[in-house]
Amino acid sequence: MTIIPLLTKQYAVCVYVYGTRKFETVVADYHEPVKEFAAKTYTLEQIDNALVKGYITESEYVETMKYTKPAEAPTE
C-alpha cells in the first residue's frame, strides 16, 4: 500500500492532538508512519498529553517514543 503523507499527518492529528481517532480505527499500514510522524513533529509534552488523556495506550506511547531516539553515530 502506498503511504500518503497528508493522510499520515491527518491520522496523527486525530490520534495525538484531538483524540478523535484511536489506532484501531486507523488503517493498519499507517500505524508506524503515524507514530514516526508524531515522534518527529510533536513535542514530548504533546505526546505525554495524548497518553494522559487516553488518546493512546501505554504500548503505543512506548512505540512512538522509539522514533524519538537520535540515530547512533557510526563507529570506526
PDB file of N, CA, C, O and CB in Angstrom:
ATOM      1  N   MET A   1       0.840  -1.177   0.000  1.00  0.00           N
ATOM      2  CA  MET A   1       0.000   0.000   0.000  1.00  0.00           C
ATOM      3  C   MET A   1       0.888   1.245   0.000  1.00  0.00           C
ATOM      4  O   MET A   1       1.889   1.305   0.713  1.00  0.00           O
ATOM      5  CB  MET A   1      -0.957  -0.004   1.218  1.00  0.00           C
ATOM      6  N   THR A   2       0.516   2.212  -0.789  1.00  0.00           N
ATOM      7  CA  THR A   2       1.239   3.480  -0.823  1.00  0.00           C
ATOM      8  C   THR A   2       0.808   4.338   0.354  1.00  0.00           C
ATOM      9  O   THR A   2      -0.385   4.541   0.579  1.00  0.00           O
ATOM     10  CB  THR A   2       0.997   4.225  -2.158  1.00  0.00           C
ATOM     11  N   ILE A   3       1.776   4.839   1.100  1.00  0.00           N
ATOM     12  CA  ILE A   3       1.500   5.702   2.247  1.00  0.00           C
ATOM     13  C   ILE A   3       1.448   7.145   1.759  1.00  0.00           C
ATOM     14  O   ILE A   3       2.401   7.635   1.153  1.00  0.00           O
ATOM     15  CB  ILE A   3       2.582   5.525   3.368  1.00  0.00           C
ATOM     16  N   ILE A   4       0.349   7.816   2.020  1.00  0.00           N
ATOM     17  CA  ILE A   4       0.137   9.192   1.582  1.00  0.00           C
ATOM     18  C   ILE A   4       0.484  10.119   2.758  1.00  0.00           C
ATOM     19  O   ILE A   4      -0.154  10.045   3.808  1.00  0.00           O
ATOM     20  CB  ILE A   4      -1.351   9.416   1.089  1.00  0.00           C
ATOM     21  N   PRO A   5       1.483  10.985   2.590  1.00  0.00           N
ATOM     22  CA  PRO A   5       1.923  11.851   3.690  1.00  0.00           C
ATOM     23  C   PRO A   5       0.808  12.707   4.308  1.00  0.00           C
ATOM     24  O   PRO A   5       0.761  12.866   5.528  1.00  0.00           O
ATOM     25  CB  PRO A   5       3.011  12.753   3.198  1.00  0.00           C
ATOM     26  N   LEU A   6      -0.069  13.247   3.495  1.00  0.00           N
ATOM     27  CA  LEU A   6      -1.151  14.078   4.036  1.00  0.00           C
ATOM     28  C   LEU A   6      -2.076  13.255   4.928  1.00  0.00           C
ATOM     29  O   LEU A   6      -2.542  13.745   5.957  1.00  0.00           O
ATOM     30  CB  LEU A   6      -1.957  14.724   2.893  1.00  0.00           C
ATOM     31  N   LEU A   7      -2.343  12.021   4.545  1.00  0.00           N
ATOM     32  CA  LEU A   7      -3.192  11.146   5.349  1.00  0.00           C
ATOM     33  C   LEU A   7      -2.484  10.749   6.643  1.00  0.00           C
ATOM     34  O   LEU A   7      -3.117  10.641   7.693  1.00  0.00           O
ATOM     35  CB  LEU A   7      -3.584   9.891   4.549  1.00  0.00           C
ATOM     36  N   THR A   8      -1.177  10.533   6.566  1.00  0.00           N
ATOM     37  CA  THR A   8      -0.386  10.235   7.766  1.00  0.00           C
ATOM     38  C   THR A   8      -0.511  11.378   8.762  1.00  0.00           C
ATOM     39  O   THR A   8      -0.753  11.156   9.949  1.00  0.00           O
ATOM     40  CB  THR A   8       1.104   9.993   7.403  1.00  0.00           C
ATOM     41  N   LYS A   9      -0.344  12.604   8.273  1.00  0.00           N
ATOM     42  CA  LYS A   9      -0.452  13.789   9.131  1.00  0.00           C
ATOM     43  C   LYS A   9      -1.844  13.895   9.741  1.00  0.00           C
ATOM     44  O   LYS A   9      -1.980  14.167  10.933  1.00  0.00           O
ATOM     45  CB  LYS A   9      -0.130  15.062   8.334  1.00  0.00           C
ATOM     46  N   GLN A  10      -2.869  13.684   8.936  1.00  0.00           N
ATOM     47  CA  GLN A  10      -4.249  13.792   9.429  1.00  0.00           C
ATOM     48  C   GLN A  10      -4.543  12.748  10.498  1.00  0.00           C
ATOM     49  O   GLN A  10      -5.163  13.057  11.516  1.00  0.00           O
ATOM     50  CB  GLN A  10      -5.242  13.642   8.272  1.00  0.00           C
ATOM     51  N   TYR A  11      -4.101  11.518  10.274  1.00  0.00           N
ATOM     52  CA  TYR A  11      -4.278  10.480  11.291  1.00  0.00           C
ATOM     53  C   TYR A  11      -3.575  10.878  12.584  1.00  0.00           C
ATOM     54  O   TYR A  11      -4.139  10.723  13.667  1.00  0.00           O
ATOM     55  CB  TYR A  11      -3.742   9.126  10.786  1.00  0.00           C
ATOM     56  N   ALA A  12      -2.348  11.388  12.481  1.00  0.00           N
ATOM     57  CA  ALA A  12      -1.593  11.777  13.672  1.00  0.00           C
ATOM     58  C   ALA A  12      -2.302  12.882  14.446  1.00  0.00           C
ATOM     59  O   ALA A  12      -2.376  12.831  15.674  1.00  0.00           O
ATOM     60  CB  ALA A  12      -0.190  12.232  13.283  1.00  0.00           C
ATOM     61  N   VAL A  13      -2.815  13.865  13.747  1.00  0.00           N
ATOM     62  CA  VAL A  13      -3.545  14.953  14.404  1.00  0.00           C
ATOM     63  C   VAL A  13      -4.769  14.400  15.124  1.00  0.00           C
ATOM     64  O   VAL A  13      -5.034  14.758  16.271  1.00  0.00           O
ATOM     65  CB  VAL A  13      -3.966  16.033  13.377  1.00  0.00           C
ATOM     66  N   CYS A  14      -5.498  13.545  14.462  1.00  0.00           N
ATOM     67  CA  CYS A  14      -6.720  12.989  15.062  1.00  0.00           C
ATOM     68  C   CYS A  14      -6.417  12.109  16.272  1.00  0.00           C
ATOM     69  O   CYS A  14      -7.166  12.123  17.249  1.00  0.00           O
ATOM     70  CB  CYS A  14      -7.494  12.181  14.023  1.00  0.00           C
ATOM     71  N   VAL A  15      -5.326  11.342  16.217  1.00  0.00           N
ATOM     72  CA  VAL A  15      -4.980  10.446  17.324  1.00  0.00           C
ATOM     73  C   VAL A  15      -4.313  11.197  18.472  1.00  0.00           C
ATOM     74  O   VAL A  15      -4.761  11.102  19.615  1.00  0.00           O
ATOM     75  CB  VAL A  15      -4.059   9.332  16.832  1.00  0.00           C
ATOM     76  N   TYR A  16      -3.258  11.934  18.185  1.00  0.00           N
ATOM     77  CA  TYR A  16      -2.423  12.523  19.235  1.00  0.00           C
ATOM     78  C   TYR A  16      -2.893  13.884  19.748  1.00  0.00           C
ATOM     79  O   TYR A  16      -2.703  14.196  20.924  1.00  0.00           O
ATOM     80  CB  TYR A  16      -1.038  12.658  18.731  1.00  0.00           C
ATOM     81  N   VAL A  17      -3.496  14.684  18.896  1.00  0.00           N
ATOM     82  CA  VAL A  17      -3.856  16.046  19.301  1.00  0.00           C
ATOM     83  C   VAL A  17      -5.304  16.136  19.782  1.00  0.00           C
ATOM     84  O   VAL A  17      -5.580  16.693  20.844  1.00  0.00           O
ATOM     85  CB  VAL A  17      -3.638  17.011  18.141  1.00  0.00           C
ATOM     86  N   TYR A  18      -6.223  15.585  18.991  1.00  0.00           N
ATOM     87  CA  TYR A  18      -7.639  15.730  19.321  1.00  0.00           C
ATOM     88  C   TYR A  18      -8.276  14.493  19.954  1.00  0.00           C
ATOM     89  O   TYR A  18      -9.316  14.596  20.604  1.00  0.00           O
ATOM     90  CB  TYR A  18      -8.390  16.080  18.091  1.00  0.00           C
ATOM     91  N   GLY A  19      -7.667  13.345  19.770  1.00  0.00           N
ATOM     92  CA  GLY A  19      -8.226  12.119  20.336  1.00  0.00           C
ATOM     93  C   GLY A  19      -9.515  11.671  19.671  1.00  0.00           C
ATOM     94  O   GLY A  19     -10.298  10.930  20.265  1.00  0.00           O
ATOM     95  N   THR A  20      -9.744  12.120  18.428  1.00  0.00           N
ATOM     96  CA  THR A  20     -10.973  11.750  17.723  1.00  0.00           C
ATOM     97  C   THR A  20     -10.861  10.401  17.031  1.00  0.00           C
ATOM     98  O   THR A  20     -11.854   9.873  16.529  1.00  0.00           O
ATOM     99  CB  THR A  20     -11.327  12.812  16.707  1.00  0.00           C
ATOM    100  N   ARG A  21      -9.665   9.845  17.001  1.00  0.00           N
ATOM    101  CA  ARG A  21      -9.436   8.503  16.457  1.00  0.00           C
ATOM    102  C   ARG A  21      -8.541   7.732  17.405  1.00  0.00           C
ATOM    103  O   ARG A  21      -7.745   8.314  18.142  1.00  0.00           O
ATOM    104  CB  ARG A  21      -8.805   8.567  15.038  1.00  0.00           C
ATOM    105  N   LYS A  22      -8.679   6.423  17.376  1.00  0.00           N
ATOM    106  CA  LYS A  22      -7.788   5.503  18.081  1.00  0.00           C
ATOM    107  C   LYS A  22      -7.049   4.713  17.002  1.00  0.00           C
ATOM    108  O   LYS A  22      -7.481   4.666  15.850  1.00  0.00           O
ATOM    109  CB  LYS A  22      -8.585   4.545  19.078  1.00  0.00           C
ATOM    110  N   PHE A  23      -5.948   4.102  17.380  1.00  0.00           N
ATOM    111  CA  PHE A  23      -5.195   3.344  16.382  1.00  0.00           C
ATOM    112  C   PHE A  23      -6.021   2.206  15.787  1.00  0.00           C
ATOM    113  O   PHE A  23      -5.791   1.822  14.641  1.00  0.00           O
ATOM    114  CB  PHE A  23      -3.922   2.787  17.000  1.00  0.00           C
ATOM    115  N   GLU A  24      -6.971   1.662  16.535  1.00  0.00           N
ATOM    116  CA  GLU A  24      -7.768   0.571  15.954  1.00  0.00           C
ATOM    117  C   GLU A  24      -8.672   1.048  14.822  1.00  0.00           C
ATOM    118  O   GLU A  24      -9.194   0.228  14.067  1.00  0.00           O
ATOM    119  CB  GLU A  24      -8.613  -0.086  17.034  1.00  0.00           C
ATOM    120  N   THR A  25      -8.869   2.377  14.688  1.00  0.00           N
ATOM    121  CA  THR A  25      -9.672   2.905  13.582  1.00  0.00           C
ATOM    122  C   THR A  25      -8.802   3.487  12.467  1.00  0.00           C
ATOM    123  O   THR A  25      -9.316   4.022  11.485  1.00  0.00           O
ATOM    124  CB  THR A  25     -10.632   3.972  14.096  1.00  0.00           C
ATOM    125  N   VAL A  26      -7.488   3.380  12.628  1.00  0.00           N
ATOM    126  CA  VAL A  26      -6.540   3.844  11.611  1.00  0.00           C
ATOM    127  C   VAL A  26      -6.120   2.629  10.787  1.00  0.00           C
ATOM    128  O   VAL A  26      -5.869   1.557  11.339  1.00  0.00           O
ATOM    129  CB  VAL A  26      -5.286   4.560  12.265  1.00  0.00           C
ATOM    130  N   VAL A  27      -6.043   2.797   9.474  1.00  0.00           N
ATOM    131  CA  VAL A  27      -5.620   1.707   8.599  1.00  0.00           C
ATOM    132  C   VAL A  27      -4.281   1.153   9.103  1.00  0.00           C
ATOM    133  O   VAL A  27      -3.349   1.918   9.353  1.00  0.00           O
ATOM    134  CB  VAL A  27      -5.501   2.195   7.117  1.00  0.00           C
ATOM    135  N   ALA A  28      -4.187  -0.139   9.249  1.00  0.00           N
ATOM    136  CA  ALA A  28      -3.022  -0.795   9.861  1.00  0.00           C
ATOM    137  C   ALA A  28      -1.697  -0.394   9.209  1.00  0.00           C
ATOM    138  O   ALA A  28      -0.695  -0.243   9.907  1.00  0.00           O
ATOM    139  CB  ALA A  28      -3.182  -2.298   9.782  1.00  0.00           C
ATOM    140  N   ASP A  29      -1.675  -0.221   7.901  1.00  0.00           N
ATOM    141  CA  ASP A  29      -0.435   0.160   7.219  1.00  0.00           C
ATOM    142  C   ASP A  29       0.071   1.533   7.657  1.00  0.00           C
ATOM    143  O   ASP A  29       1.236   1.864   7.433  1.00  0.00           O
ATOM    144  CB  ASP A  29      -0.647   0.152   5.715  1.00  0.00           C
ATOM    145  N   TYR A  30      -0.778   2.320   8.268  1.00  0.00           N
ATOM    146  CA  TYR A  30      -0.409   3.664   8.696  1.00  0.00           C
ATOM    147  C   TYR A  30       0.062   3.748  10.152  1.00  0.00           C
ATOM    148  O   TYR A  30       0.551   4.796  10.574  1.00  0.00           O
ATOM    149  CB  TYR A  30      -1.574   4.579   8.502  1.00  0.00           C
ATOM    150  N   HIS A  31      -0.072   2.689  10.910  1.00  0.00           N
ATOM    151  CA  HIS A  31       0.279   2.752  12.332  1.00  0.00           C
ATOM    152  C   HIS A  31       1.704   3.250  12.567  1.00  0.00           C
ATOM    153  O   HIS A  31       1.906   4.218  13.300  1.00  0.00           O
ATOM    154  CB  HIS A  31       0.112   1.386  12.963  1.00  0.00           C
ATOM    155  N   GLU A  32       2.669   2.612  11.968  1.00  0.00           N
ATOM    156  CA  GLU A  32       4.068   3.010  12.196  1.00  0.00           C
ATOM    157  C   GLU A  32       4.381   4.385  11.600  1.00  0.00           C
ATOM    158  O   GLU A  32       5.034   5.191  12.262  1.00  0.00           O
ATOM    159  CB  GLU A  32       5.014   1.965  11.598  1.00  0.00           C
ATOM    160  N   PRO A  33       3.936   4.683  10.367  1.00  0.00           N
ATOM    161  CA  PRO A  33       4.191   6.035   9.850  1.00  0.00           C
ATOM    162  C   PRO A  33       3.571   7.133  10.719  1.00  0.00           C
ATOM    163  O   PRO A  33       4.154   8.209  10.859  1.00  0.00           O
ATOM    164  CB  PRO A  33       3.655   6.153   8.435  1.00  0.00           C
ATOM    165  N   VAL A  34       2.414   6.877  11.296  1.00  0.00           N
ATOM    166  CA  VAL A  34       1.764   7.872  12.161  1.00  0.00           C
ATOM    167  C   VAL A  34       2.575   8.052  13.444  1.00  0.00           C
ATOM    168  O   VAL A  34       2.778   9.180  13.892  1.00  0.00           O
ATOM    169  CB  VAL A  34       0.304   7.445  12.496  1.00  0.00           C
ATOM    170  N   LYS A  35       3.030   6.972  14.027  1.00  0.00           N
ATOM    171  CA  LYS A  35       3.847   7.059  15.248  1.00  0.00           C
ATOM    172  C   LYS A  35       5.152   7.801  14.960  1.00  0.00           C
ATOM    173  O   LYS A  35       5.589   8.634  15.753  1.00  0.00           O
ATOM    174  CB  LYS A  35       4.148   5.642  15.811  1.00  0.00           C
ATOM    175  N   GLU A  36       5.760   7.495  13.831  1.00  0.00           N
ATOM    176  CA  GLU A  36       7.006   8.172  13.470  1.00  0.00           C
ATOM    177  C   GLU A  36       6.760   9.662  13.229  1.00  0.00           C
ATOM    178  O   GLU A  36       7.543  10.499  13.677  1.00  0.00           O
ATOM    179  CB  GLU A  36       7.629   7.525  12.217  1.00  0.00           C
ATOM    180  N   PHE A  37       5.690   9.993  12.532  1.00  0.00           N
ATOM    181  CA  PHE A  37       5.353  11.398  12.283  1.00  0.00           C
ATOM    182  C   PHE A  37       5.150  12.135  13.601  1.00  0.00           C
ATOM    183  O   PHE A  37       5.675  13.232  13.793  1.00  0.00           O
ATOM    184  CB  PHE A  37       4.086  11.510  11.408  1.00  0.00           C
ATOM    185  N   ALA A  38       4.395  11.535  14.500  1.00  0.00           N
ATOM    186  CA  ALA A  38       4.125  12.162  15.796  1.00  0.00           C
ATOM    187  C   ALA A  38       5.421  12.380  16.573  1.00  0.00           C
ATOM    188  O   ALA A  38       5.626  13.447  17.153  1.00  0.00           O
ATOM    189  CB  ALA A  38       3.150  11.299  16.619  1.00  0.00           C
ATOM    190  N   ALA A  39       6.285  11.386  16.586  1.00  0.00           N
ATOM    191  CA  ALA A  39       7.537  11.481  17.337  1.00  0.00           C
ATOM    192  C   ALA A  39       8.449  12.578  16.802  1.00  0.00           C
ATOM    193  O   ALA A  39       9.156  13.239  17.563  1.00  0.00           O
ATOM    194  CB  ALA A  39       8.265  10.153  17.303  1.00  0.00           C
ATOM    195  N   LYS A  40       8.423  12.763  15.495  1.00  0.00           N
ATOM    196  CA  LYS A  40       9.309  13.750  14.876  1.00  0.00           C
ATOM    197  C   LYS A  40       8.687  15.140  14.784  1.00  0.00           C
ATOM    198  O   LYS A  40       9.393  16.119  14.543  1.00  0.00           O
ATOM    199  CB  LYS A  40       9.700  13.288  13.498  1.00  0.00           C
ATOM    200  N   THR A  41       7.366  15.234  14.976  1.00  0.00           N
ATOM    201  CA  THR A  41       6.672  16.500  14.784  1.00  0.00           C
ATOM    202  C   THR A  41       6.189  17.124  16.088  1.00  0.00           C
ATOM    203  O   THR A  41       6.265  18.341  16.263  1.00  0.00           O
ATOM    204  CB  THR A  41       5.507  16.301  13.865  1.00  0.00           C
ATOM    205  N   TYR A  42       5.701  16.305  16.992  1.00  0.00           N
ATOM    206  CA  TYR A  42       5.106  16.813  18.225  1.00  0.00           C
ATOM    207  C   TYR A  42       6.123  16.868  19.351  1.00  0.00           C
ATOM    208  O   TYR A  42       7.107  16.128  19.362  1.00  0.00           O
ATOM    209  CB  TYR A  42       3.926  15.951  18.636  1.00  0.00           C
ATOM    210  N   THR A  43       5.869  17.750  20.286  1.00  0.00           N
ATOM    211  CA  THR A  43       6.741  17.860  21.455  1.00  0.00           C
ATOM    212  C   THR A  43       6.492  16.676  22.383  1.00  0.00           C
ATOM    213  O   THR A  43       5.471  15.994  22.286  1.00  0.00           O
ATOM    214  CB  THR A  43       6.505  19.205  22.205  1.00  0.00           C
ATOM    215  N   LEU A  44       7.430  16.449  23.268  1.00  0.00           N
ATOM    216  CA  LEU A  44       7.274  15.401  24.265  1.00  0.00           C
ATOM    217  C   LEU A  44       6.027  15.673  25.104  1.00  0.00           C
ATOM    218  O   LEU A  44       5.305  14.746  25.470  1.00  0.00           O
ATOM    219  CB  LEU A  44       8.531  15.306  25.164  1.00  0.00           C
ATOM    220  N   GLU A  45       5.781  16.923  25.401  1.00  0.00           N
ATOM    221  CA  GLU A  45       4.599  17.299  26.178  1.00  0.00           C
ATOM    222  C   GLU A  45       3.306  16.908  25.450  1.00  0.00           C
ATOM    223  O   GLU A  45       2.365  16.429  26.081  1.00  0.00           O
ATOM    224  CB  GLU A  45       4.609  18.810  26.461  1.00  0.00           C
ATOM    225  N   GLN A  46       3.256  17.109  24.140  1.00  0.00           N
ATOM    226  CA  GLN A  46       2.060  16.738  23.375  1.00  0.00           C
ATOM    227  C   GLN A  46       1.855  15.225  23.367  1.00  0.00           C
ATOM    228  O   GLN A  46       0.727  14.748  23.488  1.00  0.00           O
ATOM    229  CB  GLN A  46       2.165  17.261  21.935  1.00  0.00           C
ATOM    230  N   ILE A  47       2.930  14.482  23.227  1.00  0.00           N
ATOM    231  CA  ILE A  47       2.821  13.016  23.222  1.00  0.00           C
ATOM    232  C   ILE A  47       2.430  12.520  24.607  1.00  0.00           C
ATOM    233  O   ILE A  47       1.584  11.635  24.733  1.00  0.00           O
ATOM    234  CB  ILE A  47       4.156  12.361  22.773  1.00  0.00           C
ATOM    235  N   ASP A  48       3.035  13.080  25.642  1.00  0.00           N
ATOM    236  CA  ASP A  48       2.664  12.733  27.020  1.00  0.00           C
ATOM    237  C   ASP A  48       1.191  13.034  27.269  1.00  0.00           C
ATOM    238  O   ASP A  48       0.483  12.242  27.892  1.00  0.00           O
ATOM    239  CB  ASP A  48       3.542  13.502  28.033  1.00  0.00           C
ATOM    240  N   ASN A  49       0.737  14.177  26.779  1.00  0.00           N
ATOM    241  CA  ASN A  49      -0.652  14.585  26.950  1.00  0.00           C
ATOM    242  C   ASN A  49      -1.608  13.590  26.300  1.00  0.00           C
ATOM    243  O   ASN A  49      -2.665  13.283  26.852  1.00  0.00           O
ATOM    244  CB  ASN A  49      -0.868  15.978  26.366  1.00  0.00           C
ATOM    245  N   ALA A  50      -1.235  13.090  25.128  1.00  0.00           N
ATOM    246  CA  ALA A  50      -2.059  12.095  24.442  1.00  0.00           C
ATOM    247  C   ALA A  50      -2.210  10.837  25.299  1.00  0.00           C
ATOM    248  O   ALA A  50      -3.280  10.230  25.338  1.00  0.00           O
ATOM    249  CB  ALA A  50      -1.446  11.739  23.072  1.00  0.00           C
ATOM    250  N   LEU A  51      -1.137  10.456  25.979  1.00  0.00           N
ATOM    251  CA  LEU A  51      -1.183   9.290  26.864  1.00  0.00           C
ATOM    252  C   LEU A  51      -2.065   9.578  28.080  1.00  0.00           C
ATOM    253  O   LEU A  51      -2.936   8.780  28.426  1.00  0.00           O
ATOM    254  CB  LEU A  51       0.242   8.894  27.316  1.00  0.00           C
ATOM    255  N   VAL A  52      -1.835  10.707  28.717  1.00  0.00           N
ATOM    256  CA  VAL A  52      -2.583  11.072  29.930  1.00  0.00           C
ATOM    257  C   VAL A  52      -4.082  11.155  29.645  1.00  0.00           C
ATOM    258  O   VAL A  52      -4.899  10.726  30.461  1.00  0.00           O
ATOM    259  CB  VAL A  52      -2.078  12.419  30.491  1.00  0.00           C
ATOM    260  N   LYS A  53      -4.435  11.700  28.503  1.00  0.00           N
ATOM    261  CA  LYS A  53      -5.859  11.850  28.153  1.00  0.00           C
ATOM    262  C   LYS A  53      -6.481  10.562  27.612  1.00  0.00           C
ATOM    263  O   LYS A  53      -7.687  10.507  27.369  1.00  0.00           O
ATOM    264  CB  LYS A  53      -6.022  12.954  27.124  1.00  0.00           C
ATOM    265  N   GLY A  54      -5.666   9.533  27.425  1.00  0.00           N
ATOM    266  CA  GLY A  54      -6.181   8.247  26.957  1.00  0.00           C
ATOM    267  C   GLY A  54      -6.345   8.164  25.456  1.00  0.00           C
ATOM    268  O   GLY A  54      -7.017   7.266  24.951  1.00  0.00           O
ATOM    269  N   TYR A  55      -5.734   9.097  24.736  1.00  0.00           N
ATOM    270  CA  TYR A  55      -5.814   9.056  23.267  1.00  0.00           C
ATOM    271  C   TYR A  55      -4.992   7.903  22.715  1.00  0.00           C
ATOM    272  O   TYR A  55      -5.342   7.318  21.690  1.00  0.00           O
ATOM    273  CB  TYR A  55      -5.330  10.385  22.658  1.00  0.00           C
ATOM    274  N   ILE A  56      -3.894   7.575  23.399  1.00  0.00           N
ATOM    275  CA  ILE A  56      -3.040   6.455  23.017  1.00  0.00           C
ATOM    276  C   ILE A  56      -2.815   5.581  24.249  1.00  0.00           C
ATOM    277  O   ILE A  56      -2.941   6.038  25.385  1.00  0.00           O
ATOM    278  CB  ILE A  56      -1.678   6.954  22.422  1.00  0.00           C
ATOM    279  N   THR A  57      -2.482   4.323  24.002  1.00  0.00           N
ATOM    280  CA  THR A  57      -2.218   3.392  25.101  1.00  0.00           C
ATOM    281  C   THR A  57      -0.751   3.487  25.512  1.00  0.00           C
ATOM    282  O   THR A  57       0.057   4.125  24.836  1.00  0.00           O
ATOM    283  CB  THR A  57      -2.577   1.935  24.693  1.00  0.00           C
ATOM    284  N   GLU A  58      -0.427   2.854  26.611  1.00  0.00           N
ATOM    285  CA  GLU A  58       0.959   2.813  27.090  1.00  0.00           C
ATOM    286  C   GLU A  58       1.874   2.191  26.040  1.00  0.00           C
ATOM    287  O   GLU A  58       2.965   2.704  25.791  1.00  0.00           O
ATOM    288  CB  GLU A  58       1.052   2.024  28.411  1.00  0.00           C
ATOM    289  N   SER A  59       1.446   1.097  25.424  1.00  0.00           N
ATOM    290  CA  SER A  59       2.301   0.442  24.422  1.00  0.00           C
ATOM    291  C   SER A  59       2.455   1.319  23.178  1.00  0.00           C
ATOM    292  O   SER A  59       3.532   1.346  22.582  1.00  0.00           O
ATOM    293  CB  SER A  59       1.715  -0.935  24.029  1.00  0.00           C
ATOM    294  N   GLU A  60       1.412   2.030  22.777  1.00  0.00           N
ATOM    295  CA  GLU A  60       1.515   2.951  21.642  1.00  0.00           C
ATOM    296  C   GLU A  60       2.460   4.103  21.979  1.00  0.00           C
ATOM    297  O   GLU A  60       3.198   4.584  21.119  1.00  0.00           O
ATOM    298  CB  GLU A  60       0.121   3.495  21.253  1.00  0.00           C
ATOM    299  N   TYR A  61       2.430   4.535  23.221  1.00  0.00           N
ATOM    300  CA  TYR A  61       3.337   5.585  23.684  1.00  0.00           C
ATOM    301  C   TYR A  61       4.787   5.114  23.570  1.00  0.00           C
ATOM    302  O   TYR A  61       5.640   5.821  23.034  1.00  0.00           O
ATOM    303  CB  TYR A  61       3.012   5.984  25.145  1.00  0.00           C
ATOM    304  N   VAL A  62       5.048   3.922  24.075  1.00  0.00           N
ATOM    305  CA  VAL A  62       6.409   3.367  24.037  1.00  0.00           C
ATOM    306  C   VAL A  62       6.879   3.216  22.587  1.00  0.00           C
ATOM    307  O   VAL A  62       8.014   3.558  22.257  1.00  0.00           O
ATOM    308  CB  VAL A  62       6.462   1.995  24.768  1.00  0.00           C
ATOM    309  N   GLU A  63       6.001   2.703  21.731  1.00  0.00           N
ATOM    310  CA  GLU A  63       6.347   2.527  20.319  1.00  0.00           C
ATOM    311  C   GLU A  63       6.625   3.876  19.656  1.00  0.00           C
ATOM    312  O   GLU A  63       7.524   3.982  18.822  1.00  0.00           O
ATOM    313  CB  GLU A  63       5.216   1.792  19.574  1.00  0.00           C
ATOM    314  N   THR A  64       5.870   4.894  20.017  1.00  0.00           N
ATOM    315  CA  THR A  64       6.089   6.240  19.468  1.00  0.00           C
ATOM    316  C   THR A  64       7.427   6.788  19.934  1.00  0.00           C
ATOM    317  O   THR A  64       8.177   7.367  19.148  1.00  0.00           O
ATOM    318  CB  THR A  64       4.949   7.195  19.884  1.00  0.00           C
ATOM    319  N   MET A  65       7.719   6.606  21.209  1.00  0.00           N
ATOM    320  CA  MET A  65       8.949   7.153  21.770  1.00  0.00           C
ATOM    321  C   MET A  65      10.203   6.527  21.146  1.00  0.00           C
ATOM    322  O   MET A  65      11.266   7.149  21.149  1.00  0.00           O
ATOM    323  CB  MET A  65       8.964   6.944  23.273  1.00  0.00           C
ATOM    324  N   LYS A  66      10.091   5.327  20.621  1.00  0.00           N
ATOM    325  CA  LYS A  66      11.242   4.690  19.963  1.00  0.00           C
ATOM    326  C   LYS A  66      11.711   5.520  18.773  1.00  0.00           C
ATOM    327  O   LYS A  66      12.891   5.485  18.424  1.00  0.00           O
ATOM    328  CB  LYS A  66      10.882   3.262  19.503  1.00  0.00           C
ATOM    329  N   TYR A  67      10.813   6.257  18.153  1.00  0.00           N
ATOM    330  CA  TYR A  67      11.168   7.083  16.999  1.00  0.00           C
ATOM    331  C   TYR A  67      11.811   8.411  17.400  1.00  0.00           C
ATOM    332  O   TYR A  67      12.303   9.141  16.539  1.00  0.00           O
ATOM    333  CB  TYR A  67       9.935   7.351  16.161  1.00  0.00           C
ATOM    334  N   THR A  68      11.814   8.731  18.690  1.00  0.00           N
ATOM    335  CA  THR A  68      12.402   9.999  19.129  1.00  0.00           C
ATOM    336  C   THR A  68      13.890   9.869  19.425  1.00  0.00           C
ATOM    337  O   THR A  68      14.585  10.876  19.554  1.00  0.00           O
ATOM    338  CB  THR A  68      11.680  10.511  20.363  1.00  0.00           C
ATOM    339  N   LYS A  69      14.378   8.658  19.533  1.00  0.00           N
ATOM    340  CA  LYS A  69      15.790   8.455  19.848  1.00  0.00           C
ATOM    341  C   LYS A  69      16.643   8.847  18.645  1.00  0.00           C
ATOM    342  O   LYS A  69      16.352   8.442  17.519  1.00  0.00           O
ATOM    343  CB  LYS A  69      16.060   6.981  20.254  1.00  0.00           C
ATOM    344  N   PRO A  70      17.704   9.642  18.879  1.00  0.00           N
ATOM    345  CA  PRO A  70      18.575  10.025  17.764  1.00  0.00           C
ATOM    346  C   PRO A  70      19.352   8.815  17.230  1.00  0.00           C
ATOM    347  O   PRO A  70      19.655   7.880  17.972  1.00  0.00           O
ATOM    348  CB  PRO A  70      19.555  11.132  18.206  1.00  0.00           C
ATOM    349  N   ALA A  71      19.654   8.853  15.983  1.00  0.00           N
ATOM    350  CA  ALA A  71      20.419   7.759  15.384  1.00  0.00           C
ATOM    351  C   ALA A  71      21.830   7.746  15.982  1.00  0.00           C
ATOM    352  O   ALA A  71      22.423   8.794  16.238  1.00  0.00           O
ATOM    353  CB  ALA A  71      20.475   7.904  13.827  1.00  0.00           C
ATOM    354  N   GLU A  72      22.341   6.554  16.193  1.00  0.00           N
ATOM    355  CA  GLU A  72      23.676   6.442  16.751  1.00  0.00           C
ATOM    356  C   GLU A  72      24.718   6.767  15.695  1.00  0.00           C
ATOM    357  O   GLU A  72      24.565   6.437  14.519  1.00  0.00           O
ATOM    358  CB  GLU A  72      23.907   5.042  17.319  1.00  0.00           C
ATOM    359  N   ALA A  73      25.776   7.418  16.140  1.00  0.00           N
ATOM    360  CA  ALA A  73      26.868   7.762  15.228  1.00  0.00           C
ATOM    361  C   ALA A  73      27.626   6.490  14.864  1.00  0.00           C
ATOM    362  O   ALA A  73      27.828   5.625  15.716  1.00  0.00           O
ATOM    363  CB  ALA A  73      27.827   8.817  15.867  1.00  0.00           C
ATOM    364  N   PRO A  74      28.045   6.369  13.613  1.00  0.00           N
ATOM    365  CA  PRO A  74      28.786   5.174  13.220  1.00  0.00           C
ATOM    366  C   PRO A  74      30.133   5.124  13.951  1.00  0.00           C
ATOM    367  O   PRO A  74      30.785   6.145  14.166  1.00  0.00           O
ATOM    368  CB  PRO A  74      28.999   5.145  11.686  1.00  0.00           C
ATOM    369  N   THR A  75      30.517   3.922  14.316  1.00  0.00           N
ATOM    370  CA  THR A  75      31.811   3.736  14.994  1.00  0.00           C
ATOM    371  C   THR A  75      32.811   3.190  13.985  1.00  0.00           C
ATOM    372  O   THR A  75      32.457   2.471  13.051  1.00  0.00           O
ATOM    373  CB  THR A  75      31.679   2.769  16.229  1.00  0.00           C
ATOM    374  N   GLU A  76      34.052   3.548  14.199  1.00  0.00           N
ATOM    375  CA  GLU A  76      35.094   3.089  13.266  1.00  0.00           C
ATOM    376  C   GLU A  76      36.019   2.126  13.933  1.00  0.00           C
ATOM    377  O   GLU A  76      36.956   1.634  13.305  1.00  0.00           O
ATOM    378  CB  GLU A  76      35.887   4.257  12.713  1.00  0.00           C
TER     379      GLU A  76
END
